[in-house]
Each structure stands twice: as C-alpha cells, then as structure tokens.
C-alpha cells in the first residue's frame, strides 16, 4: 500500500461531510475536478473503492467507513501539531453564534479547552436560533456558528442530535385531541420536524404557543399549556419524555454542524476555534 497523502484524506473527509464533490471542493478550496483526482489517487493507494456515487448523494463502502475514522484522527493530529508549533500567539476577535439549547452542553466544553490555550482571542457570543444564525454567517456578520443545518452542504457535520417530545407529568396534555403544541418560529427546523411527525401519524394538533425562546417553550410545557419537541440535550429532567405509548411518534434528529463564513478565511483566531469545535464535538456522534 502506498503512503496516504494528507491532501487526499482532507478531500475525502470534506466530500463526505459536504455530501457531494462540489461541496467538498468548496471546503478544501479546490476545483471539483481536482478533488475527484485526489479521491481517485486515494482509492488507488488503498487498493479498493471507498465511495459509491449515487444520483443524489455519496455513500461509503465498508472499506471507506473504516478509513473515515482513521482519516479524521490523522487530520486532527496534524491540526494539533500545527497549533503546538505556532511561534506567535493567536490573537483576534471571533464572532460566534450558538442556539440556546446547544450552548450549555456543547459549547461549554469547547470553550474550557480553548480559553487556556488561546488567551489572546476575544470571543463575542450571540445566542439565537439556527434559522437566524445561518444567514448572519452567510452575510459575514458572524465568523462561526454551531447550528442545526438546513441542508447537507451547510458547514462541517459534527453529530446528530436527537429530538424528543416532552410534556409535564402533572397535566398529561398529550391525551387531548387536537394535541396542543408549543413550537418555535415558522422557519424553525424543530417546528418543521414536530409538524411533519404529527402529519405522518395523522394526529390532529393545534399550535397554542409560539416562541423563538427555549425558555418560553419549557415554560409552556411546565404550565400545562402544551407539549413541545425539543432537542434531547435541552430537555429538563423534570419534564417527561413522550413516545409511542403516549401517542407520539419519533422525530427526525437535527444535523449539528460548524458553519463558518467565507469572510473569516485566513483568520488564525477563527481557524483555531473552528478546529477546536470540530475536534471536541465530533466525538459526540
């Protein structure tokens, strides 16, 4: 077997994360044809096929699945080595966005690792829903955001976050028909997931509470107004997780990604935080 070049592995991982050759090419700042050539060289080096290219998406062969784990580790090690050998300390401002429901569980461990290593980096944090953060990153108003992505080419996929129905055990609102639900704003992926799940079941529902705030959603459930669909990480332990036995079917999980602005390319401060987000949170999945 020939040596595996870092550039080949980087294109391989980027293509898988983006879900397409064109998306992977954008991630590694190369042409689509150049990425295709690199993937061909990688397959020739390992002596087997790694990717199956379907009409709409890419999938991994069993050999590709094995290599993917090693490729991620090698790329992470290379990034760590580069960071450890930096002569000048990293400084600058990073404008970071994160939804409320991801901030405590997922952002806190990242910042605990990042702050001691990069004391010269100032972080300006905005907490909003992903549907608000995504266009702000696209416009360059934010440098980086942790988001529930709205399509497969949006950012670098980190993990899948389960969605759960929750209700207050004091009120048993889930037994009513139509089902009273609390939802996020009209463009929210969480709202879409909830309504699609109820439609698939054929279960009648009524929106009785509408808020872009996680605290508002939880308050509506605690007070017995409604049930709600929340990310599993944000569901308080005192609320009851509801399932088939309560007449509520499964919800599609959220694809959580690190989404970076094009305007931030070349910023060592953003490079460092993006790298830390990826390295810390990929293990969640």
C-alpha positions as CSV (number, residue, x, y, z in Angstrom):
1,X,0.0,0.0,0.0
2,X,1.3,3.5,-0.9
3,X,1.5,6.3,1.6
4,X,-1.7,8.2,2.2
5,X,-1.3,11.9,1.5
6,X,-2.9,14.4,3.9
7,X,-4.4,16.3,1.0
8,X,-6.2,13.2,-0.3
9,X,-7.6,12.4,3.2
10,X,-8.7,16.0,3.6
11,X,-10.6,15.9,0.3
12,X,-12.1,12.5,1.3
13,X,-13.4,13.8,4.6
14,X,-14.6,17.1,3.2
15,X,-16.5,15.4,0.4
16,X,-18.2,13.0,2.9
17,X,-19.1,15.9,5.3
18,X,-20.5,18.0,2.5
19,X,-22.3,15.2,0.8
20,X,-21.0,15.9,-2.6
21,X,-17.9,16.5,-4.7
22,X,-18.8,20.1,-5.3
23,X,-19.4,20.8,-1.6
24,X,-16.1,19.1,-0.7
25,X,-14.3,21.2,-3.3
26,X,-15.6,24.4,-1.6
27,X,-14.5,23.2,1.8
28,X,-10.9,22.5,0.7
29,X,-10.7,25.5,-1.8
30,X,-10.0,23.3,-4.8
31,X,-11.8,22.7,-8.1
32,X,-14.3,19.8,-8.3
33,X,-12.0,18.1,-10.8
34,X,-9.0,18.4,-8.6
35,X,-10.9,16.8,-5.7
36,X,-12.1,14.0,-7.9
37,X,-8.5,13.3,-8.9
38,X,-7.4,13.2,-5.3
39,X,-10.1,10.7,-4.4
40,X,-9.1,8.5,-7.3
41,X,-5.5,8.6,-6.1
42,X,-6.6,7.7,-2.6
43,X,-8.6,4.7,-3.8
44,X,-5.6,3.6,-5.9
45,X,-3.3,3.9,-2.9
46,X,-5.6,1.7,-0.7
47,X,-6.4,-0.7,-3.5
48,X,-10.2,-0.6,-3.1
49,X,-13.2,1.5,-3.7
50,X,-14.1,3.9,-0.9
51,X,-17.1,5.9,-2.2
52,X,-20.3,4.9,-4.1
53,X,-21.6,7.9,-6.1
54,X,-25.4,7.7,-6.4
55,X,-27.6,10.1,-8.4
56,X,-28.3,12.3,-5.3
57,X,-25.7,11.5,-2.7
58,X,-22.5,9.8,-1.8
59,X,-22.2,6.7,0.4
60,X,-19.3,4.8,1.9
61,X,-18.2,1.3,1.1
62,X,-17.3,-0.8,4.2
63,X,-13.6,0.0,3.5
64,X,-14.5,3.7,3.2
65,X,-16.2,3.6,6.6
66,X,-13.1,2.1,8.2
67,X,-10.8,4.7,6.6
68,X,-13.0,7.6,7.5
69,X,-12.3,7.2,11.2
70,X,-8.6,7.0,10.7
71,X,-8.7,9.9,8.3
72,X,-10.4,12.2,10.9
73,X,-7.9,11.2,13.5
74,X,-4.9,11.9,11.2
75,X,-6.3,15.3,10.2
76,X,-7.0,16.2,13.9
77,X,-3.4,15.2,14.8
78,X,-2.0,17.3,12.0
79,X,-4.0,20.3,13.2
80,X,-2.8,19.8,16.8
81,X,0.8,19.6,15.7
82,X,0.5,22.8,13.7
83,X,-1.1,24.6,16.6
84,X,1.5,23.4,19.1
85,X,4.3,24.7,16.8
86,X,2.9,28.1,16.2
87,X,5.6,30.6,17.2
88,X,3.3,33.6,17.6
89,X,0.3,33.5,20.0
90,X,-3.0,33.6,18.2
91,X,-4.9,36.9,18.8
92,X,-8.1,38.5,17.4
93,X,-11.9,38.6,17.7
94,X,-14.2,35.7,16.9
95,X,-17.9,36.5,16.5
96,X,-19.5,33.2,17.5
97,X,-23.1,32.1,17.3
98,X,-24.9,29.2,19.1
99,X,-28.5,28.3,19.8
100,X,-29.6,28.4,23.4
101,X,-30.2,24.6,23.5
102,X,-26.6,23.8,22.4
103,X,-24.8,26.4,24.5
104,X,-24.5,24.7,27.8
105,X,-23.9,21.1,26.9
106,X,-21.8,21.5,23.7
107,X,-20.2,25.0,23.7
108,X,-19.0,24.9,27.4
109,X,-16.6,22.0,26.9
110,X,-15.2,23.6,23.8
111,X,-14.5,26.9,25.5
112,X,-13.0,25.2,28.5
113,X,-10.4,23.7,26.2
114,X,-10.0,26.7,24.0
115,X,-9.5,29.5,26.6
116,X,-6.4,28.3,28.4
117,X,-4.6,27.7,25.0
118,X,-5.7,31.0,23.3
119,X,-5.9,33.7,26.0
120,X,-5.3,36.4,23.4
121,X,-8.5,35.6,21.5
122,X,-11.7,37.5,22.3
123,X,-15.0,35.7,21.7
124,X,-18.2,37.7,21.1
125,X,-21.1,35.3,21.6
126,X,-24.6,35.6,20.2
127,X,-27.3,33.1,21.2
128,X,-30.1,32.8,18.6
129,X,-31.9,30.1,16.8
130,X,-30.1,28.4,13.9
131,X,-32.5,29.9,11.4
132,X,-31.2,33.4,12.5
133,X,-27.6,32.4,12.8
134,X,-27.2,30.8,9.4
135,X,-28.0,33.9,7.3
136,X,-25.8,36.0,9.6
137,X,-22.8,33.7,9.0
138,X,-23.6,33.8,5.2
139,X,-23.6,37.6,5.3
140,X,-20.3,37.7,7.2
141,X,-21.9,39.3,10.3
142,X,-20.7,36.2,12.3
143,X,-17.5,34.3,11.8
144,X,-18.6,30.9,13.1
145,X,-21.7,29.3,14.4
146,X,-22.8,25.9,15.8
147,X,-26.1,25.3,14.1
148,X,-28.7,22.7,13.2
149,X,-28.0,22.7,9.5
150,X,-30.8,23.2,6.9
151,X,-29.1,21.2,4.1
152,X,-26.3,18.7,3.6
153,X,-23.8,21.2,2.3
154,X,-24.1,23.6,5.2
155,X,-20.8,23.6,7.2
156,X,-19.0,20.7,8.7
157,X,-21.2,18.0,10.2
158,X,-20.3,17.2,13.8
159,X,-23.1,14.9,15.1
160,X,-26.8,14.1,15.1
161,X,-28.8,15.5,18.0
162,X,-32.0,13.5,18.8
163,X,-35.3,15.3,19.1
164,X,-37.8,14.3,21.8
165,X,-41.4,15.1,22.7
166,X,-41.7,16.5,26.3
167,X,-44.7,17.1,28.5
168,X,-45.5,17.9,32.1
169,X,-46.4,14.7,34.1
170,X,-48.7,16.9,36.2
171,X,-51.1,17.7,33.3
172,X,-51.0,14.8,30.8
173,X,-51.7,17.2,27.9
174,X,-50.7,14.5,25.4
175,X,-54.0,12.7,25.8
176,X,-56.0,15.6,24.3
177,X,-57.3,15.9,20.8
178,X,-56.4,18.0,19.0
179,X,-53.0,17.9,20.6
180,X,-51.9,21.3,21.9
181,X,-48.3,22.0,20.9
182,X,-45.7,24.7,21.6
183,X,-43.5,25.5,18.6
184,X,-40.6,27.7,17.5
185,X,-40.9,30.4,14.8
186,X,-42.3,29.4,11.4
187,X,-38.9,28.9,9.8
188,X,-37.5,26.6,12.6
189,X,-36.3,23.2,11.8
190,X,-37.6,22.0,15.1
191,X,-41.1,23.2,14.3
192,X,-40.9,21.5,10.9
193,X,-39.8,18.3,12.5
194,X,-42.7,18.3,15.0
195,X,-45.4,19.1,12.5
196,X,-44.1,16.6,9.9
197,X,-44.1,13.9,12.6
198,X,-47.7,14.6,13.6
199,X,-48.8,14.8,10.0
200,X,-47.2,11.4,9.3
201,X,-49.1,10.0,12.2
202,X,-52.3,11.6,11.1
203,X,-52.7,13.1,14.6
204,X,-54.7,16.3,14.9
205,X,-52.9,19.2,16.6
206,X,-53.3,22.8,17.4
207,X,-50.5,25.4,17.9
208,X,-51.3,27.1,21.2
209,X,-47.9,28.7,21.9
210,X,-45.3,30.2,19.6
211,X,-41.9,31.4,20.7
212,X,-38.3,31.6,19.5
213,X,-37.1,31.1,23.0
214,X,-36.1,27.8,24.6
215,X,-37.1,29.2,28.0
216,X,-40.5,30.1,26.5
217,X,-41.0,26.5,25.2
218,X,-40.2,25.0,28.5
219,X,-42.5,27.4,30.4
220,X,-45.4,26.5,28.1
221,X,-44.8,22.8,28.8
222,X,-44.3,23.3,32.6
223,X,-47.6,25.3,32.9
224,X,-49.6,22.6,31.2
225,X,-50.4,24.6,28.0
226,X,-48.8,22.2,25.6
227,X,-46.3,19.5,24.7
228,X,-43.2,20.5,22.7
229,X,-40.5,19.0,20.5
230,X,-37.0,19.8,22.0
231,X,-33.5,18.7,21.3
232,X,-32.7,16.0,23.8
233,X,-29.8,18.0,25.3
234,X,-32.1,20.8,26.2
235,X,-35.0,18.8,27.7
236,X,-35.1,19.4,31.5
237,X,-35.1,16.2,33.6
238,X,-38.3,17.2,35.4
239,X,-40.3,17.0,32.2
240,X,-41.5,13.7,30.8
241,X,-40.1,12.4,27.6
242,X,-43.1,11.1,25.5
243,X,-43.2,8.3,23.0
244,X,-45.4,5.8,21.2
245,X,-47.1,4.8,24.5
246,X,-48.3,8.5,24.7
247,X,-49.5,8.5,21.1
248,X,-46.5,10.4,19.8
249,X,-44.2,9.0,17.1
250,X,-40.5,9.5,16.6
251,X,-38.9,12.8,15.5
252,X,-36.2,13.3,12.9
253,X,-32.8,14.2,14.6
254,X,-31.0,17.5,14.0
255,X,-27.8,17.6,12.0
256,X,-25.4,19.7,14.1
257,X,-22.7,21.5,12.1
258,X,-19.9,24.1,12.5
259,X,-20.7,26.7,9.9
260,X,-18.0,29.3,9.0
261,X,-18.2,32.5,7.0
262,X,-16.2,32.9,3.8
263,X,-15.0,36.3,5.1
264,X,-13.3,34.6,8.1
265,X,-11.0,32.5,5.9
266,X,-7.4,33.4,6.8
267,X,-8.1,34.4,10.4
268,X,-6.0,32.3,12.7
269,X,-8.3,33.0,15.6
270,X,-11.3,31.6,13.7
271,X,-9.1,28.7,12.4
272,X,-8.2,27.8,16.0
273,X,-11.8,27.9,17.4
274,X,-13.2,26.1,14.4
275,X,-10.6,23.4,14.8
276,X,-11.4,23.1,18.5
277,X,-15.2,22.8,17.8
278,X,-14.6,20.0,15.3
279,X,-12.2,18.1,17.4
280,X,-14.2,18.3,20.6
281,X,-17.7,17.8,19.3
282,X,-17.1,15.1,16.6
283,X,-16.7,12.6,19.4
284,X,-20.4,13.2,20.4
285,X,-21.5,11.4,17.3
